Amino acid sequence: MTSDRMAVRSECLMVKCVLLVAGLLMVGGVAAAEIPLKNAGFEQAIVGTRIPGWSRTQHAGVGAYVVSTDSNDPAHGKHSISMRRTTQQAYGLIMQRVESKELAGKPVAFTAKLKTADVGKRGWVMVMTFRDHENILDQVRAAPMTGDTAWTDVELKSIAPATTNMVEVGFLLLDGGTGWADHVRLRTLDDNGKDGGEGKSGAPPAAKAKPVKAKPAAAKPSAAGGSTHRGQAGVP
């Protein structure tokens, strides 16, 4: 056998070994991965009532919430977003929907920085909802933030149900006062429930908010058009 043939054969064997190892790694575990969100730091300006990348809604009735970008004391970057209740109302919601069949059966983490001012006992609440198209499969919520609080790292973790093809992440204002959010992040975790980039930023770990399961509720029609919830589980 010539030296050229031996070299080619050696290279082929090396390639096969690399592919085999990669295949074993894929079978043996699920790697952590970032799930891109639009306008995750709320740096893009609100146009009229439209928040780039996000939706805003409330319980049916008279408009009761002011949503705005805030350049005063952001947690990250130059802006955060705030929601302030101006009159009695059941809830207001800022939300983003992400469609992905790759989430099904995987552990998912949703993190953000939150703060509050004069928020009542029902609180400013981070929420994550898993869906199969328009059907709600599961919803988890962080513990309500109430009163006056400084910026706090909050994290929700849950395993996406097997038929998940989209996830909604957002923030509920369930009482009076003002809630802020900034530096939002969504990602899948590895088999050990860890983020592949965990600890690299030097930032302190997020507060481990105990998830609160919310019983799925059927979507209800509204006479107020788009100004109502779309069947979010357990809302308000």
Secondary structure as UniProt FT lines:
FT   HELIX           3..28
FT   STRAND          33..34
FT   TURN            38..41
FT   TURN            48..49
FT   STRAND          50..51
FT   TURN            52..53
FT   STRAND          54..58
FT   STRAND          65..70
FT   STRAND          80..85
FT   STRAND          92..99
FT   HELIX           101..103
FT   TURN            104..105
FT   STRAND          107..132
FT   TURN            133..134
FT   STRAND          135..141
FT   STRAND          145..159
FT   TURN            162..163
FT   STRAND          166..173
FT   STRAND          178..188
FT   TURN            191..192
FT   TURN            196..199
FT   STRAND          207..208
FT   STRAND          212..213
FT   TURN            223..226
FT   TURN            233..234
//
